[in-house]
């Protein structure tokens, strides 16, 4: 997955954040200070939230950017 991709989040993530939609756009890979690789900044429901990189395994790419 890469910046600009549209992804479909798992229902648990949608419920946890109280989101109205399950489709998000990947905006930026965010570095972490704790030794883990990175998190993702995503745009969804008119706001930006940070999600762990685990979303790469648990989400479905809907529309990949070029």
C-alpha positions in Angstrom: 0.0 0.0 0.0 1.2 3.5 -0.7 0.2 7.2 -0.3 -3.0 8.0 -2.3 -4.5 4.5 -2.1 -8.1 4.2 -1.2 -8.7 1.4 1.3 -11.6 -0.3 3.0 -11.1 -0.5 6.8 -12.3 -3.4 9.0 -15.7 -2.9 10.7 -14.0 -3.0 14.1 -11.8 0.0 13.2 -14.8 1.9 11.9 -16.8 1.2 15.1 -13.8 2.1 17.4 -13.4 5.5 15.8 -17.2 6.1 15.4 -16.8 6.6 11.7 -19.7 6.9 9.2 -17.8 5.3 6.3 -15.3 2.5 5.9 -13.3 4.0 3.0 -10.1 5.9 3.8 -7.3 7.5 1.7 -3.7 6.9 2.8 -2.1 10.3 3.2 1.3 9.8 4.8 3.6 7.3 6.4 4.4 8.7 9.9 7.7 7.7 11.6 7.6 6.3 15.1 10.0 7.0 17.9 9.5 3.6 19.6 11.4 1.4 17.1 8.4 0.2 15.2 8.4 1.0 11.5 5.6 3.6 11.0 1.9 4.5 11.3 -0.4 5.8 8.6 -2.2 9.2 8.5 -5.5 8.6 6.7 -8.3 10.8 5.6 -11.8 9.6 6.5 -15.1 11.2 7.3 -13.7 14.7 6.7 -10.9 14.3 9.2 -7.4 12.8 9.5 -6.6 10.0 12.0 -3.5 8.0 12.7 -3.7 4.2 12.3 -1.1 1.5 12.9 0.6 -0.1 9.9 -1.3 -3.3 10.7 -4.0 -1.8 8.5 -1.9 -3.0 5.6 -2.8 -6.6 6.5 -6.4 -6.0 7.7 -7.6 -3.6 5.1 -8.6 -4.1 1.4 -7.1 -1.8 -1.3 -10.0 -0.5 -3.3 -8.3 1.9 -5.7 -4.5 1.9 -5.9 -2.8 5.2 -6.8 -0.2 5.3 -9.5 
